[in-house]
Amino acid sequence: MNYYQQQAPQISMREYLPPDVLDMLHPFWHSFPPQHQLFYTLMAMVYTVMGIVSVTGNCTVLYIYFKFPKLRTPSNTLVMNLAFCDLMCMATMVPECVINFFMGGVWQFGDWACQFHAFCGSIFGYGQISTLIFISFDRYNVVVNGVSAKPLSYSRVMLFMAFIWAYAGFWAIGPLVGYGSYALDGALASCSFGFMDQSFTNMAYIVGTFVACYVFPLFVIIGCYWHIVRAVIAHEQAMKDQARKMNVASLKSNADSDKQSMEIKIAKVALMNVTLWTFAWTPFAVVCLMGVLSDQKKLTPLVASLPILFAKTSCMYNPIIYALSHPRFRKYIKQAIPWFCIAAAPGDGGSTASGVSSASNVKSEQA
């Protein structure tokens, strides 16, 4: 197949693909030519690097979490669930993508494996965004409510986890039972939502997931951080006004300033995490909507395949952000894996938990 692709790049996918793979591909893509072999090789290399970075980072996060009991707070349990979702997303999807790209961009594993591949991407992707909702809510509870915040307990975080996986499972199982569909992508090497199918049930599924698993979570997350920013600004202004009335430069001691700046830093880290996730998943969400609601002629295999790549990059962000941004986490990485080239930050006296600090710890620090 590679020979014909190189000798006659004008051939269509109908001529390029084996009959069993052609049957898995939506008819809209049949008339398009396959991508050049250089594209498939480049994609294989990109996916390989992504997989190595993501698996290494997320395995490190999970290893450090289970090795050091001080990190096993309720809030950090959500962070570990996020790392687990990222790890499983890459572990269940990247190997077959790499193999398919190296084999000329043709799916090698049959229809059942294609359905399973897409299901894994869905359930762990939905698990990722659902977890970020609760991480954002935890930040909102700590920063906005302050010392009056109810600490996140293990019983509550277990309820959150149950909801996350029930919610993700509901939307991921839908296409397997007729509500929506999974299909081979136009790039031929991976499977995801059948967004080229404009049947009523598939259209209802794509629109439903767009609202329930993208717009609504994003709205909640943005709302949480909007209130966080407002609370921080209001607190700073109140401190300045009080200092002005007392004719002093500042009411905050150095220790108080350090604690507050650390809380703001943690909020910024979580906000960066959500922002990167948004940039990763927005192109894919838009392409899916275009497939079921607009003129499909605007889509090409390349236009449809790149957002899928962007979506998978979200699995690399979380371990990098949390490992590099939190002093206590860096301290434990340096202790457990000294060759990992992570320098412990100065002044990391262990006053702040890695990832999203637990509400009870923050309250005790601020009291």
C-alpha positions in Angstrom: 0.0 0.0 0.0 2.8 2.4 0.7 4.2 1.7 -2.8 0.9 2.8 -4.4 0.6 5.8 -2.1 4.1 7.0 -3.1 3.7 6.2 -6.8 0.1 7.4 -7.2 -0.8 9.9 -4.4 -3.9 10.8 -6.4 -5.6 7.5 -5.5 -8.5 7.7 -3.1 -9.0 5.9 0.2 -11.5 3.6 -1.6 -8.5 2.3 -3.6 -6.0 2.6 -0.8 -7.7 0.7 2.0 -8.3 -3.0 2.5 -12.1 -3.8 2.2 -12.5 -4.6 6.0 -11.0 -1.2 6.9 -12.9 0.6 4.2 -16.2 -0.7 5.7 -15.2 0.9 9.1 -14.7 4.3 7.5 -17.6 6.7 6.9 -18.4 7.0 3.2 -17.7 10.7 3.2 -13.9 10.0 3.5 -13.8 7.4 0.7 -13.1 9.9 -2.1 -10.2 11.7 -0.2 -6.6 10.7 -1.0 -4.6 9.2 1.9 -2.0 11.4 3.5 1.6 11.2 2.4 3.8 8.6 4.1 5.9 11.4 5.6 2.8 12.6 7.5 2.2 9.2 9.0 5.8 8.8 10.0 5.8 12.3 11.6 2.6 11.5 13.5 4.0 8.2 14.7 7.0 10.1 16.2 4.8 12.8 17.8 2.6 10.2 19.4 5.6 8.3 20.6 7.0 11.3 22.4 3.6 12.3 23.8 3.1 8.8 25.2 6.6 8.6 26.8 6.2 12.1 28.4 2.7 11.4 29.6 3.2 7.9 31.0 6.5 8.9 32.7 5.0 12.0 34.3 1.7 10.4 35.4 3.4 7.3 36.7 5.8 9.6 38.7 2.8 11.5 40.2 1.1 8.3 41.2 4.3 6.7 42.6 5.1 9.7 44.8 1.5 9.9 46.0 1.4 6.3 47.2 5.0 6.4 48.6 4.5 9.3 50.9 1.5 9.2 53.3 1.5 13.0 53.9 0.4 13.5 50.3 -2.7 11.3 50.7 -5.1 14.1 51.5 -8.7 14.1 50.2 -7.9 16.9 47.8 -4.9 15.1 46.4 -7.0 12.1 45.8 -8.7 14.1 43.1 -5.3 15.0 41.7 -4.4 11.3 41.6 -7.7 10.4 39.8 -6.7 13.0 37.2 -3.3 11.5 36.8 -4.9 8.0 36.5 -7.3 9.3 33.8 -4.4 10.8 31.9 -2.2 7.7 32.2 -5.0 5.3 31.1 -6.0 7.5 28.2 -2.4 7.4 26.8 -1.8 3.7 27.7 -4.9 2.5 26.0 -4.8 4.7 22.9 -1.2 5.7 21.9 0.4 2.2 21.3 -2.1 1.3 18.6 -1.9 4.8 17.0 1.9 4.5 16.8 1.6 1.1 15.2 -1.0 2.2 12.7 0.9 5.3 11.7 4.1 3.3 11.1 2.1 0.8 9.1 1.0 3.4 6.6 -1.8 5.0 8.5 -4.2 2.1 8.3 -6.1 0.7 11.3 -4.7 -2.8 11.9 -6.9 -4.3 14.7 -10.4 -4.7 13.4 -13.7 -3.1 14.3 -14.0 -4.5 17.9 -10.7 -2.9 18.8 -11.7 0.3 17.2 -14.8 0.5 19.4 -12.7 -0.3 22.5 -10.1 2.3 21.5 -12.8 5.0 21.2 -14.5 3.9 24.4 -11.3 4.3 26.4 -10.7 7.7 24.9 -14.2 8.7 25.9 -14.4 7.4 29.5 -11.0 8.6 30.5 -11.5 12.0 28.7 -14.8 12.5 30.5 -13.2 11.4 33.7 -10.5 14.0 33.2 -12.9 17.0 32.8 -15.2 15.8 35.6 -12.3 15.5 37.9 -11.2 19.1 37.0 -14.7 20.3 38.0 -14.2 19.0 41.5 -10.7 20.2 41.8 -11.9 23.7 40.8 -14.7 23.5 43.3 -12.2 22.5 46.0 -10.1 25.6 45.2 -13.2 27.7 45.3 -14.2 26.3 48.7 -10.8 26.9 50.1 -10.0 30.4 48.7 -13.5 32.0 48.7 -14.9 30.6 51.9 -11.5 30.8 53.7 -11.5 29.7 57.4 -15.3 29.0 57.2 -14.8 26.4 54.5 -15.9 22.9 55.3 -12.9 20.6 54.9 -13.0 18.1 52.2 -13.3 14.7 53.9 -12.5 11.3 52.6 -16.2 10.3 52.6 -17.0 13.4 50.4 -14.2 12.8 48.0 -15.3 9.2 47.6 -18.8 10.5 46.7 -17.2 12.8 44.2 -15.2 9.9 42.7 -18.3 7.8 42.4 -20.1 10.6 40.6 -17.1 11.2 38.2 -17.0 7.6 37.1 -20.8 7.2 36.8 -21.0 10.4 34.8 -18.1 9.4 32.5 -19.4 5.8 32.1 -22.9 7.0 31.1 -21.6 9.1 28.2 -18.9 6.6 27.2 -21.2 3.6 27.0 -23.9 5.4 25.0 -22.3 4.8 21.5 -21.9 1.1 22.4 -25.6 0.6 22.9 -26.9 2.7 20.0 -26.9 6.2 21.5 -24.3 7.8 19.3 -21.5 5.9 17.5 -17.8 5.3 17.4 -16.0 5.2 14.1 -12.6 5.2 12.4 -11.2 8.7 12.0 -10.3 10.3 8.7 -6.6 9.9 9.5 -7.2 6.1 9.6 -5.0 5.4 12.6 -7.4 6.1 15.5 -11.1 5.8 16.4 -13.3 8.3 18.1 -16.9 9.7 17.9 -18.7 9.0 14.6 -19.2 12.7 14.1 -19.7 12.3 10.3 -23.0 10.4 10.9 -25.8 12.9 10.8 -28.6 10.5 12.0 -30.9 11.9 14.7 -29.6 9.7 17.5 -25.9 10.4 16.7 -26.6 14.1 16.3 -28.4 14.1 19.7 -25.4 12.3 21.3 -22.8 14.8 19.9 -24.9 17.8 20.9 -25.6 16.3 24.3 -22.0 15.5 25.1 -21.0 19.0 23.8 -23.3 20.6 26.3 -23.0 18.1 29.2 -19.3 17.3 29.0 -17.8 20.5 27.5 -20.0 23.6 27.9 -21.4 22.9 31.3 -18.1 21.8 33.0 -16.3 24.8 31.4 -19.0 27.1 32.7 -18.7 25.7 36.2 -14.9 25.8 36.2 -14.8 29.4 34.9 -17.4 30.4 37.5 -15.3 28.9 40.3 -12.2 30.8 39.2 -14.1 34.0 38.6 -15.2 34.0 42.2 -11.6 33.0 43.3 -10.1 36.0 41.5 -12.8 38.3 42.9 -12.3 37.0 46.5 -8.5 37.6 46.2 -8.9 41.1 44.8 -11.5 42.0 47.5 -9.3 40.7 50.3 -6.2 42.6 49.0 -8.3 45.8 48.7 -9.7 45.4 52.2 -6.2 44.9 53.6 -5.0 48.0 51.9 -7.9 50.1 53.0 -7.4 49.0 56.6 -3.7 49.7 56.5 -4.4 53.1 55.2 -6.8 53.8 58.0 -4.2 52.7 60.5 -1.5 54.7 58.7 0.8 51.6 58.3 2.4 50.3 55.1 0.9 46.8 55.4 -1.1 44.7 57.8 0.4 41.4 56.7 3.4 39.8 58.3 5.9 38.0 56.1 4.5 34.7 57.1 1.0 35.7 56.2 2.2 37.0 52.9 4.0 33.7 52.1 0.8 31.7 53.0 -1.4 33.9 50.9 0.9 34.0 47.9 1.1 30.2 48.1 -2.7 29.9 48.0 -2.8 32.2 45.1 -0.1 30.2 43.4 -2.0 27.0 43.8 -5.1 28.6 42.3 -3.1 29.8 39.4 -1.7 26.3 38.8 -5.2 24.8 38.7 -6.4 27.6 36.4 -3.5 27.0 34.1 -4.4 23.3 34.1 -8.0 24.0 33.1 -6.9 26.6 30.5 -4.6 24.1 28.8 -7.3 21.5 28.8 -9.7 24.0 27.2 -7.2 24.8 24.4 -6.6 21.1 23.9 -10.3 20.0 23.6 -12.0 23.0 22.0 -10.9 22.2 18.4 -12.1 18.6 18.8 -15.5 19.8 20.1 -15.9 22.2 17.3 -15.0 19.6 14.6 -17.5 17.2 16.1 -20.3 19.8 16.0 -19.3 20.7 12.4 -19.6 17.1 11.4 -23.2 16.6 12.6 -24.6 20.2 12.2 -22.9 22.0 9.4 -21.6 21.5 5.8 -19.3 18.5 6.0 -17.5 19.7 2.8 -15.5 22.1 5.1 -13.8 19.1 6.7 -10.8 17.2 5.4 -9.0 14.2 6.9 -6.2 16.5 8.1 -8.6 19.1 9.5 -10.4 16.3 11.4 -7.3 14.5 12.6 -5.3 17.4 14.1 -7.9 18.3 16.8 -7.7 14.6 17.9 -3.9 15.1 18.4 -4.5 18.3 20.3 -7.0 16.5 22.6 -4.5 13.9 23.5 -1.8 16.4 24.5 -4.0 17.3 27.5 -2.7 14.1 29.1 0.8 15.6 29.3 0.0 18.8 31.0 -1.1 17.7 34.5 2.0 15.9 35.7 4.3 18.6 34.4 2.3 21.4 36.0 2.0 19.7 39.4 5.5 18.3 39.5 7.1 21.7 38.7 4.8 24.0 40.6 4.5 22.6 44.1 7.4 22.7 46.6 6.3 19.8 48.7 5.8 17.6 45.7 9.2 18.5 44.3 10.7 17.8 47.7 9.4 14.3 47.7 10.4 13.7 44.1 13.9 14.8 44.9 13.9 12.5 47.9 12.5 9.4 46.1 14.0 9.9 42.6 17.1 12.0 42.9 18.2 11.3 39.3 14.9 12.8 38.0 16.5 16.3 37.9 13.8 18.0 40.0 15.3 20.6 42.3 13.5 21.2 45.6 12.4 24.8 45.8 13.9 26.9 48.5 11.7 27.4 51.5 9.5 24.4 50.9 9.1 23.7 54.6 6.2 21.4 53.8 3.5 23.9 54.7 1.7 23.4 51.4 0.5 20.1 50.0 1.2 19.2 46.4 -1.4 19.6 43.8 -4.5 21.0 45.3 -4.0 21.3 49.0 -6.6 20.0 51.3 -9.1 22.4 52.8 -8.3 21.3 56.4 -4.6 21.9 55.9 -5.2 25.4 54.5 -7.6 26.3 57.2 -5.2 25.3 59.9 -2.4 27.3 58.2 -4.6 30.4 58.0 -6.1 30.2 61.5 
